[in-house]
């Protein structure tokens, strides 16, 4: 019985430790890819456009990771990202994207 309890304790200790390591923060590249895939699935974009957006969103996250960035600069980054999205997508795609306010806001800001 003592061996069973000891084995169970060790099993729980290792499983808790493994779960703690799984909760690491995503890198800029991973965040960018996640957002690009979400946009691609929503608008049914081709692979080239998805890759372009992946690079754009990765750059956005790298820029916004800077803790010394003022709120004015963050707003300017969001405005630039929005302009680049608008320049890339067709009018119909842009209308569909802006109708999904949550997705659109998450793409242009760091939320």
Residue frames as qw, qx, qy, qz and C-alpha x, y, z in Angstrom:
[[0.000, 0.885, 0.465, 0.000, 0.00, 0.00, 0.00],
 [0.316, -0.777, 0.108, 0.533, 2.87, 2.38, 0.82],
 [0.391, -0.122, 0.604, 0.683, 4.44, 1.72, -2.58],
 [0.197, 0.632, 0.677, 0.322, 1.12, 2.42, -4.28],
 [0.133, -0.937, -0.248, 0.207, 0.74, 5.76, -2.49],
 [0.392, -0.587, 0.340, 0.622, 4.36, 6.69, -3.26],
 [0.364, 0.158, 0.692, 0.603, 3.90, 5.81, -6.94],
 [0.086, 0.803, 0.569, 0.156, 0.65, 7.80, -7.11],
 [0.257, -0.872, -0.046, 0.414, 2.33, 10.80, -5.48],
 [0.392, -0.347, 0.509, 0.684, 5.20, 10.70, -7.97],
 [0.290, 0.443, 0.718, 0.452, 2.78, 10.38, -10.87],
 [0.024, -0.912, -0.408, 0.032, 0.81, 13.42, -9.73],
 [0.352, -0.740, 0.154, 0.552, 3.97, 15.43, -9.11],
 [0.371, -0.120, 0.615, 0.685, 5.26, 14.78, -12.63],
 [0.193, 0.614, 0.681, 0.349, 1.90, 15.44, -14.28],
 [0.127, -0.930, -0.247, 0.243, 1.53, 18.80, -12.51],
 [0.372, -0.574, 0.359, 0.635, 5.06, 19.76, -13.53],
 [0.352, 0.177, 0.707, 0.587, 4.36, 18.81, -17.16],
 [0.091, 0.809, 0.565, 0.134, 1.17, 20.93, -17.22],
 [0.246, -0.856, -0.035, 0.454, 3.01, 23.94, -15.83],
 [0.364, -0.332, 0.525, 0.694, 5.49, 23.80, -18.69],
 [0.306, 0.463, 0.732, 0.395, 2.73, 23.65, -21.32],
 [0.004, 0.903, 0.415, -0.112, 1.44, 27.10, -20.37],
 [0.453, -0.281, 0.175, 0.828, 4.36, 29.05, -21.83],
 [0.274, 0.747, 0.108, -0.596, 3.70, 32.28, -23.67],
 [0.751, 0.515, 0.354, 0.211, 3.49, 32.20, -27.43],
 [0.438, -0.260, 0.260, 0.820, 6.24, 33.82, -29.47],
 [0.266, 0.554, -0.072, -0.785, 5.60, 36.64, -31.93],
 [0.219, 0.217, -0.793, -0.526, 5.82, 34.18, -34.83],
 [0.043, -0.275, -0.957, 0.078, 3.29, 31.83, -33.22],
 [0.177, 0.584, 0.458, -0.647, 0.89, 34.68, -32.46],
 [0.245, 0.484, -0.357, -0.761, 1.24, 35.99, -36.02],
 [0.165, 0.038, -0.920, -0.354, 0.58, 32.57, -37.50],
 [0.056, 0.416, 0.846, -0.330, -2.47, 32.07, -35.27],
 [0.240, 0.618, 0.212, -0.718, -3.97, 35.40, -36.35],
 [0.228, 0.389, -0.597, -0.663, -3.17, 34.80, -40.03],
 [0.075, -0.127, -0.979, -0.140, -4.83, 31.38, -39.91],
 [0.144, 0.539, 0.663, -0.500, -7.91, 32.86, -38.22],
 [0.269, 0.600, -0.106, -0.746, -8.16, 35.55, -40.91],
 [0.162, 0.262, -0.812, -0.496, -7.51, 33.04, -43.69],
 [0.023, 0.277, 0.959, -0.057, -10.21, 30.68, -42.46],
 [0.194, 0.607, 0.479, -0.604, -12.72, 33.49, -42.03],
 [0.351, 0.698, -0.142, -0.608, -12.11, 35.00, -45.48],
 [0.894, 0.241, 0.365, 0.099, -10.98, 31.83, -47.31],
 [0.126, 0.883, -0.375, -0.254, -7.63, 33.32, -48.38],
 [0.878, 0.375, -0.279, 0.102, -5.02, 31.56, -50.50],
 [0.850, -0.295, -0.132, 0.417, -1.67, 30.37, -49.12],
 [0.473, 0.357, -0.012, 0.806, 0.27, 33.36, -50.43],
 [0.236, -0.694, -0.063, -0.677, -1.99, 35.89, -48.75],
 [0.807, -0.564, -0.170, -0.038, -1.96, 33.85, -45.55],
 [0.780, -0.061, -0.111, 0.613, 1.86, 33.87, -45.52],
 [0.205, 0.524, 0.025, 0.827, 1.89, 37.63, -46.15],
 [0.497, -0.703, -0.095, -0.500, -0.49, 38.25, -43.26],
 [0.878, -0.356, -0.214, 0.238, 1.52, 35.91, -41.07],
 [0.582, 0.148, -0.114, 0.792, 4.61, 38.10, -41.56],
 [0.104, -0.612, -0.092, -0.779, 2.58, 41.29, -41.01],
 [0.690, -0.638, -0.155, -0.304, 1.07, 40.06, -37.74],
 [0.840, -0.181, -0.214, 0.464, 4.42, 38.70, -36.54],
 [0.358, 0.338, -0.077, 0.867, 5.94, 42.15, -37.08],
 [0.387, -0.666, -0.153, -0.619, 2.98, 43.72, -35.25],
 [0.826, -0.528, -0.197, 0.006, 3.54, 41.53, -32.22],
 [0.721, 0.023, -0.162, 0.674, 7.29, 42.15, -32.22],
 [0.111, 0.498, 0.003, 0.860, 6.68, 45.89, -32.28],
 [0.530, -0.623, -0.134, -0.560, 3.98, 45.86, -29.60],
 [0.836, -0.280, -0.394, 0.260, 6.06, 43.70, -27.23],
 [0.370, 0.306, -0.267, 0.835, 8.12, 46.79, -26.45],
 [0.354, -0.646, -0.611, 0.290, 6.96, 47.87, -22.98],
 [0.250, -0.420, -0.075, 0.869, 8.31, 51.41, -23.46],
 [0.082, 0.344, 0.603, 0.715, 6.00, 52.08, -26.41],
 [0.206, 0.145, 0.312, -0.916, 3.65, 54.99, -25.74],
 [0.454, 0.473, 0.700, -0.284, -0.10, 54.66, -26.21],
 [0.382, 0.755, -0.105, -0.522, 0.15, 57.10, -29.12],
 [0.105, 0.490, -0.798, -0.334, 2.69, 54.86, -30.86],
 [0.305, 0.123, 0.939, -0.101, 0.54, 51.77, -30.21],
 [0.475, 0.649, 0.400, -0.438, -2.42, 53.55, -31.82],
 [0.299, 0.713, -0.422, -0.473, -0.25, 54.43, -34.80],
 [0.098, -0.242, 0.950, 0.171, 0.83, 50.79, -35.19],
 [0.410, 0.391, 0.784, -0.255, -2.83, 49.72, -35.12],
 [0.427, 0.747, 0.067, -0.505, -3.68, 52.32, -37.76],
 [0.161, 0.588, -0.689, -0.393, -0.84, 51.14, -40.01],
 [0.242, -0.004, 0.970, 0.009, -1.85, 47.48, -39.63],
 [0.461, 0.571, 0.562, -0.380, -5.44, 48.38, -40.52],
 [0.362, 0.747, -0.235, -0.506, -4.28, 50.29, -43.61],
 [0.024, 0.407, -0.869, -0.279, -2.17, 47.35, -44.77],
 [0.354, 0.240, 0.891, -0.149, -5.08, 44.96, -44.30],
 [0.448, 0.704, 0.302, -0.462, -7.38, 47.29, -46.24],
 [0.240, 0.692, -0.492, -0.471, -4.83, 47.60, -49.05],
 [0.090, -0.249, 0.950, 0.165, -4.48, 43.84, -49.37],
 [0.308, 0.339, 0.871, -0.178, -8.09, 42.68, -49.18],
 [0.004, -0.388, -0.599, -0.701, -10.83, 43.27, -51.72],
 [0.316, -0.279, 0.091, -0.902, -13.77, 45.50, -50.84],
 [0.794, -0.257, -0.366, -0.411, -16.08, 42.50, -50.28],
 [0.727, -0.070, -0.572, 0.374, -13.53, 40.77, -48.06],
 [0.165, 0.188, -0.377, 0.892, -13.01, 43.96, -46.08],
 [0.540, -0.327, -0.090, -0.770, -16.76, 44.38, -45.53],
 [0.852, -0.220, -0.464, -0.104, -16.99, 40.81, -44.27],
 [0.586, 0.041, -0.518, 0.622, -14.02, 41.34, -41.95],
 [0.048, -0.243, 0.260, -0.933, -15.30, 44.61, -40.49],
 [0.677, -0.356, -0.286, -0.577, -18.66, 42.97, -39.82],
 [0.845, -0.296, -0.398, 0.200, -16.84, 40.65, -37.39],
 [0.094, -0.914, 0.178, -0.351, -15.76, 43.36, -34.95],
 [0.763, -0.576, 0.292, 0.028, -14.04, 41.01, -32.48],
 [0.863, 0.128, 0.262, 0.413, -11.80, 39.42, -35.11],
 [0.402, 0.777, 0.060, 0.481, -11.02, 42.77, -36.76],
 [0.323, -0.892, 0.206, -0.240, -10.08, 44.39, -33.43],
 [0.837, -0.414, 0.319, 0.161, -7.87, 41.46, -32.45],
 [0.793, 0.362, 0.209, 0.443, -6.02, 41.68, -35.77],
 [0.295, 0.781, -0.021, 0.550, -5.17, 45.37, -35.54],
 [0.344, -0.782, 0.337, -0.395, -4.43, 45.55, -31.81],
 [0.313, 0.341, -0.849, 0.254, -2.49, 43.39, -29.37],
 [0.568, -0.203, 0.454, -0.656, -5.56, 42.02, -27.57]]
